Structure formats: structure tokens, C-alpha cells
Amino acid sequence: MSKTENDNAGNGNENHSSLALYRKYRPKKWSEVEAQNHITDVLESSIKEGKVSHAYLFVGGRGLGKTTIARIFAKELGVSENDTYEIDAASNRGIEDIRELRDGVRVLPLESRYKVYIIDEVHMLSKDAWGALLKTLEEPPAHALFILATTEFHKVPDTIVSRCQVFHFKKPTEAILKNTILAIAEKEGYELDAGSAELLAILGDGSFRDALGILQKVLNFSKSRKVKREELEKITGAPKTELVNAVISSVAENDLVSGLSAVEKAAKEGLDMKLFTKLAIQKFRMAIILKYAPKLEKELAGDLSQGDLEFLKNKVSEDKKGMLRSPALAYLLEAYQNIDRAFIQELPLELALIRILGGEEE
């Protein structure tokens, strides 16, 4: 089981400008980490107080910073790159791999007080490998520190969990993702119009890595340093603004046919119906806020283009029957939750519109 090479920016064998954005802007110190203060504060404090455990388990979805924080933790402990070992359990999952690790653990560090083993995707280990790892965790050498990372907590045996300090990573809010995207785009020399960063944050679905991967695709193919939402939609294949707006218009105008037509067109274009519904919910929510709390217009303006803002204000003023209300939003939310279980993806959204506009009795 080999020690992996640190891929932080600054690796002498790689052109810094050619790095993927999520690697180029990977946090290198506690203060640069977003959305995980409940973890970084504890780890930082444990170092200062000399209360470092021998085993940690980092749990959370992809692209949340598990490996990044593990690297920062090792660095803050004073562990050199030569004494930091990163292992991909998806590729090194057998008992022989873990036995090799156990043999290496016994050897003293080369340059540091600790040898840190970061084992990613640890849930991929085989049953026999788990047993071998458990023996190491039960009686680890004083110089050994393990950081296990997983996206599937339920697959990690209780015997392993009980020997680790467990930290659950949170998904960043869309606001945090949006601000991160705006900051990195600016550093790369690009400007995103209002609404574009918001869409990218939604497409990132709570993952820094995914959001920055999509941003990189957009920047690579953009024809201008000023990226418009329309161009972003074309590059990413995200639902077009006019289709999402058509759903909002259908509710404000009490027009079921136009709403169902918009959904049908989105389906025929092969759009991700869950994303389409999510974007409609987002705009519907903003319309309700504009209707019942118009003083918040300035706050909403940061998430919308001027055109979208004017569109929503017009729909609110045209909503004479009071269709833009919270019960309708609740139906849309229910549709969003049901899409994964529907064998016809557009059906939950169609049913929601029928319930909102069709006058059906509950």
C-alpha cells in the first residue's frame, strides 16, 4: 500500500495554473475552511490542549472537505509530508493491504512525532480487512494516528466506530457555496452576473468539489470574462430561465394548461426534473417573500438578475386570486421529494400543478 503524493497547489511537478479549481483553492489552514467550524474548532483545540486521539472517523458526503481537513490536521500537528500517508480504500481494500499497513505502522516516523494515516472511502474495506484494521486500532503505537473518511457511515462496523472520535460533516448552505464560487471566479479573472452564482450553487448540490468542477467547466467554455446566466445554462444543460418562469406564471395567472405545457417541454428536452422543480421552488419562494415581505427586495436582488427580479414583481402584482401562497409552495416541495420514487419523473410536478390550479378537493 503506497503513500500517495500530496496534490496541494505548490507541487513542484505540476503547473499551478493547470490545477483543477477545487485543488488550486483547497484550504490549507483552519481559517480557510468553510461550513465545518464545529469540527475545525474541536480539532484545533485538541492540538493546543495536547488531547489528540489516535483515531478519527470523518463522515459526510463527497466534496465536503474530509480529506482537506485531515491534511490540515496533520500539518498543524507538525507532521511532515513524508510521515503522512493517504490511502484509497477503494483500491486497497483487501486484508493483505491492511497487513502491509500494520507492518508499516510499527516503524517509527521519519521526521515527525506522529505518522498519520488518512484512509479515504474506508467503508470499501473487505470484512477481513476490517478485522485486521480493528486489531491495529485496539493497540496502536503511540506515534500512529488514523483518520478514516467515509461517505457511507452505515457500512462502517460498530467495533471500528467505537474506537474513533466521530465527526459528521455538514453540507454547506447555498449561500456559502455561492460566495465561494463568486470569490474564486473573481480570482480567476471572471465576473458572474446576479443569479449565475446562485444557479451554480444549486447545481453543486452541497458539494464544494462538484460546485467548483461545474464552475471550471463554465469558465473553460465561456466566450466572455463576464458570464451571463443564459450562457451558463447552455454550457451546463441547466433548465432555461423561461421554462422555470413559465411554471411560476402559470400559478400566478391560474393557467394550468401553460404550466403543464412547460413541464412537458422540460421533459422532452431531457432536463433533470428534480433540478427543474428545485429551481421553480426557489423562485416561487422568492415570489412569496416579495409578496408578503417586500422590504426584503434588496436582499433578494443579490440572488436574481434584474430581469428575474422584475419578472417576479410583475407576477406578484398580477396575482389577483392569491395563488402565490405557502400551500402551493408546500405542494411543490412534496413533488420535489417524490420525484426520486416516480417512474415518470415529471409526474409529481404535474400532480402538484393540478392540485394547485385544478381545483381538486383534498
C-alpha positions as CSV (number, residue, x, y, z in Angstrom):
1,M,0.0,0.0,0.0
2,S,1.8,3.1,-1.2
3,K,2.0,6.5,0.2
4,T,0.1,8.9,-2.1
5,E,1.7,12.2,-3.3
6,N,0.3,15.4,-1.8
7,D,-1.6,17.2,-4.5
8,N,-1.9,20.6,-2.9
9,A,-1.1,23.5,-5.1
10,G,2.6,24.1,-5.0
11,N,3.6,20.6,-6.0
12,G,6.8,21.3,-8.0
13,N,5.9,18.8,-10.7
14,E,2.6,20.5,-11.7
15,N,1.8,23.8,-13.2
16,H,-0.3,25.7,-10.6
17,S,-2.5,27.3,-13.3
18,S,-3.4,24.0,-14.8
19,L,-4.8,22.6,-11.5
20,A,-8.5,21.8,-11.1
21,L,-10.1,24.7,-9.2
22,Y,-11.0,22.5,-6.2
23,R,-7.3,21.6,-5.9
24,K,-6.0,25.0,-6.7
25,Y,-8.1,26.6,-4.0
26,R,-8.1,23.8,-1.5
27,P,-7.9,25.3,2.0
28,K,-4.5,25.0,3.7
29,K,-5.3,26.3,7.1
30,W,-8.2,26.3,9.6
31,S,-9.3,29.8,8.8
32,E,-9.9,28.9,5.1
33,V,-12.3,26.0,5.8
34,E,-15.9,26.8,5.3
35,A,-19.0,25.3,6.9
36,Q,-17.2,23.0,9.2
37,N,-16.4,25.1,12.3
38,H,-18.0,22.5,14.6
39,I,-15.1,20.2,13.5
40,T,-12.2,22.6,13.0
41,D,-12.7,24.3,16.3
42,V,-12.6,21.0,18.2
43,L,-9.5,19.7,16.3
44,E,-7.6,23.0,16.7
45,S,-8.4,23.0,20.4
46,S,-7.3,19.4,20.9
47,I,-3.9,20.2,19.4
48,K,-3.5,23.2,21.7
49,E,-4.5,21.2,24.8
50,G,-2.5,18.2,23.9
51,K,-5.6,15.9,23.8
52,V,-5.1,14.3,20.4
53,S,-6.9,10.9,19.9
54,H,-5.3,8.0,18.0
55,A,-8.2,7.5,15.7
56,Y,-10.8,9.8,14.0
57,L,-13.7,9.0,11.7
58,F,-14.8,11.7,9.3
59,V,-18.4,11.2,8.0
60,G,-20.1,13.1,5.2
61,G,-21.0,13.4,1.5
62,R,-18.5,13.9,-1.3
63,G,-16.7,17.2,-1.7
64,L,-17.2,18.5,1.9
65,G,-13.6,18.7,2.8
66,K,-12.9,15.5,4.8
67,T,-9.5,14.8,3.2
68,T,-8.7,18.6,3.3
69,I,-9.3,18.9,7.0
70,A,-7.4,15.6,7.6
71,R,-4.4,17.1,5.8
72,I,-4.6,20.4,7.7
73,F,-4.9,18.5,11.0
74,A,-1.7,16.5,10.2
75,K,0.1,19.7,9.2
76,E,-1.0,21.5,12.4
77,L,0.3,18.6,14.4
78,G,3.7,19.2,12.8
79,V,3.6,16.0,10.7
80,S,5.7,16.2,7.6
81,E,4.6,15.0,4.1
82,N,7.0,12.1,4.5
83,D,5.1,10.9,7.6
84,T,1.6,11.5,6.1
85,Y,0.2,8.5,4.3
86,E,-3.0,8.8,2.2
87,I,-4.7,5.5,1.3
88,D,-7.6,4.9,-1.0
89,A,-9.6,2.0,0.5
90,A,-11.5,1.6,-2.8
91,S,-8.2,0.4,-4.4
92,N,-6.5,-1.1,-1.3
93,R,-9.4,-2.9,0.4
94,G,-8.0,-6.4,1.0
95,I,-6.5,-8.0,4.1
96,E,-3.0,-8.1,2.6
97,D,-3.2,-4.3,2.1
98,I,-4.1,-3.7,5.7
99,R,-1.5,-6.2,6.9
100,E,1.1,-4.1,4.9
101,L,-0.2,-1.0,6.7
102,R,0.0,-2.7,10.1
103,D,3.7,-3.6,9.4
104,G,4.4,0.0,8.4
105,V,2.7,1.4,11.4
106,R,5.2,-0.2,13.7
107,V,8.1,1.7,12.1
108,L,8.9,5.0,13.8
109,P,8.2,8.3,11.9
110,L,10.9,9.6,9.7
111,E,10.8,13.3,10.7
112,S,7.8,13.9,13.0
113,R,6.3,13.0,16.3
114,Y,3.4,11.2,14.5
115,K,2.8,9.1,11.5
116,V,-0.7,10.0,10.1
117,Y,-2.7,7.5,8.1
118,I,-5.6,9.1,6.1
119,I,-7.8,6.3,4.8
120,D,-10.4,7.5,2.3
121,E,-13.6,5.6,1.4
122,V,-12.9,3.4,4.4
123,H,-16.3,1.7,4.0
124,M,-14.9,-0.1,1.0
125,L,-12.7,-2.4,3.1
126,S,-13.4,-6.1,3.0
127,K,-14.6,-8.0,6.0
128,D,-11.2,-9.5,6.7
129,A,-9.5,-6.1,6.2
130,W,-11.9,-4.6,8.8
131,G,-10.7,-7.3,11.3
132,A,-7.1,-6.6,10.6
133,L,-7.6,-2.8,11.0
134,L,-9.5,-3.3,14.2
135,K,-6.5,-5.0,15.8
136,T,-4.3,-2.0,14.9
137,L,-6.9,0.4,16.3
138,E,-7.2,-1.6,19.5
139,E,-3.4,-1.4,20.3
140,P,-1.9,1.4,18.2
141,P,1.7,2.5,18.6
142,A,2.0,5.8,20.4
143,H,3.2,7.5,17.2
144,A,0.3,6.3,15.0
145,L,-2.7,8.4,14.2
146,F,-5.5,7.3,11.9
147,I,-8.1,9.5,10.1
148,L,-10.7,7.4,8.4
149,A,-13.1,9.1,6.0
150,T,-16.4,7.7,4.6
151,T,-19.4,8.8,2.7
152,E,-21.4,5.7,3.9
153,F,-21.3,5.7,7.7
154,H,-23.8,2.8,7.9
155,K,-21.2,0.5,6.3
156,V,-18.6,1.1,9.0
157,P,-18.6,-1.7,11.7
158,D,-19.7,-0.6,15.2
159,T,-16.4,-2.0,16.5
160,I,-14.5,0.5,14.4
161,V,-16.8,3.4,15.2
162,S,-16.4,2.8,18.9
163,R,-12.7,3.2,18.7
164,C,-12.8,6.5,16.9
165,Q,-13.8,10.1,17.6
166,V,-16.6,10.6,15.1
167,F,-17.1,13.9,13.2
168,H,-20.1,14.5,10.9
169,F,-19.5,17.0,8.2
170,K,-22.3,19.4,7.2
171,K,-23.3,20.3,3.7
172,P,-22.5,24.0,3.0
173,T,-25.5,26.2,2.6
174,E,-26.2,27.5,-0.9
175,A,-25.2,31.0,0.4
176,I,-21.7,29.7,1.4
177,L,-21.3,27.9,-1.9
178,K,-22.4,30.9,-3.8
179,N,-19.9,33.2,-2.0
180,T,-17.1,30.7,-2.6
181,I,-18.0,30.5,-6.3
182,L,-18.0,34.3,-6.6
183,A,-14.7,34.7,-4.8
184,I,-12.9,32.0,-6.9
185,A,-14.4,33.2,-10.2
186,E,-13.1,36.7,-9.4
187,K,-9.6,35.3,-8.6
188,E,-9.7,33.6,-12.0
189,G,-10.5,36.9,-13.6
190,Y,-14.2,36.3,-14.3
191,E,-17.4,38.1,-13.3
192,L,-20.6,36.2,-12.8
193,D,-23.9,38.1,-13.2
194,A,-26.5,38.0,-10.4
195,G,-28.2,34.7,-10.4
196,S,-25.4,32.8,-12.1
197,A,-23.5,32.0,-8.9
198,E,-26.9,31.1,-7.3
199,L,-27.5,28.6,-10.1
200,L,-24.0,27.1,-9.8
201,A,-24.5,26.7,-6.0
202,I,-27.7,24.8,-6.7
203,L,-26.0,22.6,-9.3
204,G,-23.2,21.9,-6.8
205,D,-25.8,20.3,-4.6
206,G,-24.0,20.9,-1.3
207,S,-20.5,19.8,-2.5
208,F,-17.6,22.3,-2.8
209,R,-15.8,19.9,-5.2
210,D,-18.8,19.5,-7.5
211,A,-19.6,23.2,-7.5
212,L,-16.1,24.2,-8.4
213,G,-15.9,21.4,-11.0
214,I,-19.0,22.9,-12.7
215,L,-17.6,26.4,-12.4
216,Q,-14.4,25.3,-14.1
217,K,-16.4,23.9,-17.0
218,V,-18.2,27.2,-17.3
219,L,-15.0,29.2,-17.2
220,N,-13.3,27.0,-19.7
221,F,-16.1,27.3,-22.3
222,S,-17.3,30.8,-21.6
223,K,-16.8,33.2,-24.5
224,S,-16.5,36.2,-22.2
225,R,-15.0,37.2,-18.9
226,K,-18.5,38.3,-17.9
227,V,-20.5,35.2,-17.6
228,K,-24.3,35.6,-18.1
229,R,-26.8,33.1,-16.8
230,E,-28.0,32.3,-20.3
231,E,-24.5,31.2,-21.3
232,L,-24.2,29.2,-18.0
233,E,-27.5,27.4,-18.8
234,K,-26.3,26.5,-22.2
235,I,-22.9,25.1,-21.0
236,T,-24.3,23.1,-18.1
237,G,-27.5,22.0,-19.6
238,A,-29.5,23.5,-16.7
239,P,-33.2,24.3,-17.2
240,K,-33.7,27.6,-19.1
241,T,-35.0,30.5,-17.1
242,E,-38.0,30.9,-19.4
243,L,-39.2,27.4,-18.7
244,V,-38.9,27.8,-14.9
245,N,-40.6,31.2,-15.2
246,A,-43.4,29.6,-17.2
247,V,-44.3,27.4,-14.2
248,I,-44.4,30.5,-11.9
249,S,-46.5,32.4,-14.4
250,S,-49.0,29.5,-14.7
251,V,-49.6,29.7,-10.9
252,A,-49.8,33.5,-10.8
253,E,-52.2,33.5,-13.8
254,N,-54.2,30.5,-12.7
255,D,-53.4,28.8,-16.0
256,L,-53.0,25.0,-15.6
257,V,-52.5,24.3,-19.3
258,S,-49.5,26.6,-19.7
259,G,-48.0,25.1,-16.5
260,L,-48.4,21.5,-17.8
261,S,-47.0,22.6,-21.2
262,A,-43.9,24.0,-19.6
263,V,-43.3,20.7,-17.7
264,E,-43.9,18.7,-20.8
265,K,-41.4,20.8,-22.7
266,A,-38.8,20.4,-20.0
267,A,-39.3,16.6,-20.0
268,K,-39.0,16.4,-23.8
269,E,-35.7,18.4,-23.6
270,G,-34.4,15.7,-21.3
271,L,-33.9,18.1,-18.4
272,D,-33.3,16.9,-14.9
273,M,-36.8,17.2,-13.5
274,K,-35.6,17.3,-9.9
275,L,-33.4,20.3,-10.7
276,F,-36.2,21.9,-12.7
277,T,-38.5,21.5,-9.7
278,K,-35.9,22.8,-7.3
279,L,-35.4,26.0,-9.4
280,A,-39.1,26.5,-9.6
281,I,-39.4,26.1,-5.8
282,Q,-36.6,28.6,-5.3
283,K,-38.3,31.2,-7.5
284,F,-41.7,30.5,-6.0
285,R,-40.3,31.1,-2.5
286,M,-38.8,34.4,-3.7
287,A,-42.2,35.5,-5.1
288,I,-43.9,34.8,-1.8
289,I,-41.3,36.8,0.0
290,L,-41.7,39.7,-2.4
291,K,-45.5,39.4,-1.9
292,Y,-45.6,39.3,1.9
293,A,-42.3,40.9,2.9
294,P,-41.5,43.5,0.1
295,K,-38.9,45.2,2.3
296,L,-36.6,42.2,1.7
297,E,-36.3,43.0,-2.0
298,K,-32.8,44.3,-1.7
299,E,-31.7,41.0,-0.1
300,L,-33.2,39.0,-2.9
301,A,-31.7,41.2,-5.6
302,G,-28.3,39.6,-4.8
303,D,-29.6,36.2,-5.9
304,L,-31.5,37.3,-9.0
305,S,-30.8,39.1,-12.3
306,Q,-32.6,42.4,-12.7
307,G,-34.8,40.7,-15.3
308,D,-35.8,37.9,-12.9
309,L,-36.5,40.3,-10.1
310,E,-38.8,42.4,-12.4
311,F,-40.5,39.3,-13.6
312,L,-41.3,38.1,-10.0
313,K,-42.5,41.6,-9.0
314,N,-44.8,41.6,-12.0
315,K,-46.2,38.2,-11.2
316,V,-46.9,39.2,-7.6
317,S,-48.8,42.3,-8.8
318,E,-50.7,40.1,-11.3
319,D,-51.7,37.5,-8.7
320,K,-55.2,38.8,-8.1
321,K,-56.5,35.4,-6.9
322,G,-53.8,35.0,-4.3
323,M,-52.3,31.8,-5.9
324,L,-48.7,32.6,-4.9
325,R,-49.2,31.4,-1.3
326,S,-47.5,28.9,1.0
327,P,-49.9,26.0,0.4
328,A,-48.9,26.0,-3.3
329,L,-45.2,26.0,-2.2
330,A,-45.9,23.0,0.0
331,Y,-47.3,21.1,-2.9
332,L,-44.2,21.8,-4.9
333,L,-42.0,20.7,-2.1
334,E,-43.9,17.5,-1.8
335,A,-43.4,17.0,-5.6
336,Y,-39.7,17.5,-5.2
337,Q,-39.5,14.8,-2.5
338,N,-41.5,12.4,-4.6
339,I,-39.5,12.6,-7.9
340,D,-36.9,10.0,-7.0
341,R,-39.7,7.5,-6.4
342,A,-41.6,8.3,-9.6
343,F,-41.1,6.1,-12.6
344,I,-42.3,9.1,-14.7
345,Q,-40.1,11.9,-13.4
346,E,-42.4,14.8,-14.4
347,L,-45.5,13.2,-12.9
348,P,-45.0,14.6,-9.3
349,L,-44.7,18.2,-10.6
350,E,-47.7,17.7,-12.9
351,L,-49.8,16.5,-10.0
352,A,-48.6,19.4,-7.9
353,L,-49.8,21.9,-10.5
354,I,-53.1,20.1,-10.8
355,R,-53.6,20.3,-7.1
356,I,-52.7,24.0,-7.1
357,L,-54.6,25.0,-10.2
358,G,-57.1,22.3,-10.9
359,G,-59.5,22.9,-8.0
360,E,-59.2,19.3,-6.8
361,E,-60.6,18.5,-3.4
362,E,-58.2,17.1,-0.9
